[in-house]
Amino acid sequence: MTGLSGIRAQIGGRWTPLSGGLSHHVWRVAVPGAPDLTVRMTDGTAAPPLFARDPDAEWLALTALEGTGLAPRPVRRYPHAVVAEYVAGTIWDGDFPAAAATLRALHARKAPKGLPEAPRCAVEAGRGILMHCKDRSLSAAMPDSSPLTGPEVFLHGDPAPGNIVMQRGQAHLIDWQCPSRGPALHDVAMFLSPAMQILGRGRVATSAECEAFHKAYGPIPDTAIAPLHWRMACHCQWRIEQGHEAYRPALQAELTALAQSTRPR
């Protein structure tokens, strides 16, 4: 059996639910005499348009990164679930250089064959998200389409503050449901996104914090940030329409950043 009851029977231990996303369930499992585990299982509902929930890609990424310290150690793959070693620590604490160093290390690794390709045109991706919304007034704020041109790297796909765990000053990436390959700016913009920073720690990153991140990360080939801000705004609108009011201030913060990024210099 590979349903939840069958997986529980095979793994055993004490299961504790963890906060998860819109289309999966997550548990921490304490097994006597062994490291704690994380079990992530899809629930069969549709994933958010911006964040694919792909157990096959998750398993591929975890196995490719085994032993690097960048991702949890993979343990077992079920048809609708991924079991990995639990990463103990504290949720990212605002250490921008540490987050930058981990993303830089990930992006320096060759992406395994089989990972989905991240879109080069964020405006087109934003349009796709907006098609799922009833209120499409964000179309009026749509920036010019500027495709990303940087080289293809190994992407986490959702390096938001809540998906980074700190251990002894080092940042570790968890929640690998939507890895991909594509320009590094995808991950960088996601991490520094005003919306994600507000949702993860209650405020946007300051200019000094952003500078500290970029200093630790190094040069990024792409500069087409406006389309990524707009795509995130579209995601926030979709989440609001799904009943998640916490995304309303996140949407406003992303729109403010969008306006600043398109302002003539």
N, C-alpha and C positions, 0 to 999 in steps of 0.2 A: 504494500500500500504506500502511495506517495502523497496522499492527502494529509491534512494537518494531523489527524489522529494517528496515521501511520508514521509520520515523521516524529511525533512526540514519543511514540512507542519505541522507535529505533534509537532515538537520542537519549531519552530519559531525562533525569535531572529536574531542577526547579525552573519553571518558565515565568519570566516577568515581562509584561508588555512594556514596550518603549514607544515614545511618540514617533509616529511615522508620517508618511505622505498621504496623498489622496488615493492611491491605487495599490497600496501594499500594506502589510502588517509586519511589525518587527518585534522580536522578543530577545531578551537576554536570557541565556540558559546556563545555569550553574550546574555543572556535572562534577560529582565528587571525584577528587583525585586528578582532575584535568583542568586546563584553562577554560574560562567561561567562553561561551559561544554566542554569536548573533545569528538568528534565523530570520531571514527576510522572505516573505511570501506574498506574491501578487494576489489580489482579491478578485480579479476578473473584470473590474470596472475600467472605464477608459482612463488613460493617463492624461495628465495636463499636456496641452499641445506643445509647450516649450520643453518639457522634460519627459523624454521617453522612459518607460519602465521596461527594461530589456534584460531578463535574467541571463540570457546567453551572452550578451555583451558584458554584463557585470562579471560573470565567471571568467570570461576571456581576459578581462582587465586584471582581475585579482590574480589569476595564475601567471600572467605575464610579469606582474610586479612582485611576486612572492620573493621574500628575502631582502627586499629593498628598504623596508620600513616606511614606504610611501602609502601602503594600503594594508588592510587586514589580511592575515594569512587565510587563504581559502581552505576549507575543510571538506565540504561535500556539496554536490550539485544534485538537486531534485528537479523534476519537470517544471514546477512552478515555485521553486524556492532555492535560495542560496544560503549555505551555512558557512560562516567564517569565524575566525577567532575574534573575540570581543577585544576592542582596544580601550583599555582602562586609561583614565586621565581626566582632564577638565576640558570643557568646551573652550574653544579659542578665546583668549583673554585680551585681545587687542594688540598682540605682538605682530605688527605688520612685516618687519623684516623676516621673522620666522615663517610666516605664511608665504612670503615672496620666495624664500629659499626653497621651500618644498615644491611650490609650483614650478619654479625654474628647474629643479631636479627632475620633476615629472616630464616637463616639456623637452628635456634633453634626451629622453629615452625614445627609442623607436616604437611607434605605435604598432601593435600586432595586426597582422592581416585579419580581416573579418570585422573590425570595428566599423560602425557606421560613420559616414562622412558628415561633419558639421557643415551647415550651409554657408556658402561664401557671401550670399546676399541676405543680410539680416532684415532688410526692408521687406523682401519677399516673404521671409519667415514670419515677420510681424503681421503682414496681411493675412497669412494663413491662420494665425491666432485670432485676429479680429473677426474672421469669418465665423468663429464660434461664439461671438458676443452679440447680444441684442443691441447694445449701444456701441455704435461704430464711429462716434464723433472724433475719436483719436485720429481718424484719417486726415483731418484738417492739419494735424501737427506732423504728418509724415515727412521726414527729411528726404533730401535727394538720395538716390540709391548709389552707395559707394561700396562696391564689393571689397571684401578683405583679400589681400594679396600676399600675406605672409606665408612662409613655408608650413607644411603640414607637420603637426606635432601630436603627441599623446595628450588628449584632453580628459580631464575628470568630468566635465560637463555641468557640475553643480557645486563648485567650491565655495558655497555660501558659509558665513561664519559658523552656523550650526553643524556644518559637515566637516569641521576641523577640530581635532582633539590634540591637546597639548600634553606632552610627556617630557619632563626635564628640559624644557625650553625648546623642544623640537615639535614642529607641527606635523600631524599625521592626518591624511585624508580618509574619511569614511563615507558611507552611503554612495556606493559606486553603481547606481542604477542606470545612469545614462552616460557612460563614457563614449568618446568618439575620437576622431582624428580631424585636425583642421588647424587654422591659424590660432596662435597662442592668445590673441586678444579676446577670444571667446571666454576663456577661463579668467583672464585678468579683469575684463569688464564685469563678469559675473561676480567675482569676489569684491571688487570695489563699488559695485552697483549701489547707488543710494538706497534703492528699495531693499536690497538684501541686507545692507548694513543696518537699516532701521529695523527690519524684522528680526535680525539676529542679535543686535545689541542696543537698539533703541535710538540710534542717531546715525547720521551720515558721517563718513570719514572726513576729517579735517584736511586742509591742504598740506599740513605738515605730515600727517599720517600717510597720505597718498605719496608724498615725496619720499618718505622713508621706504615705502613699498617699492617704488620705482628704482630707487637707489640700490636696494638689495636685489631686485630682480634683474635689472639691466635693460638694455635697449629692446624695444618691441617694434618689429617692422611696420605693423599696421597702425594707422592713426584714425581710421574711419569709425569713431566712437559713437557719433550721433545715431546711426541706424541701430546700434545695439541698445542705446538708451530707449529708443522708440519701441523696439521689440519687447524690452522689459516692461515698458508702460502698458503695452497690449496684454502682456501676461497678467499684470496687476489688475487690469480691467476684467479679464476673464475670471480671476480669483474672486474679485468683488461680486461678480454676478453669480458665483457659486456659493455666496453667503459668507465669505471671509472678510469681514469689515476691517481687520488689521491691515489689509492691503490698501486701504484708502489713503492714509498718509504716505505710504510707500509709493503709491502712484503719483502723488503730488511732488514728492521729492525727485522722482525719476523725470517728471516733466520739467521741473526746474533745471535739472542737469542737462536735459535735452536742449532747452532754450539757450543755456550758456554755451553748449558745444556748437551751436549753429550761429552764434552771435559773431558778426564780423570783428576781426582783430585789428 
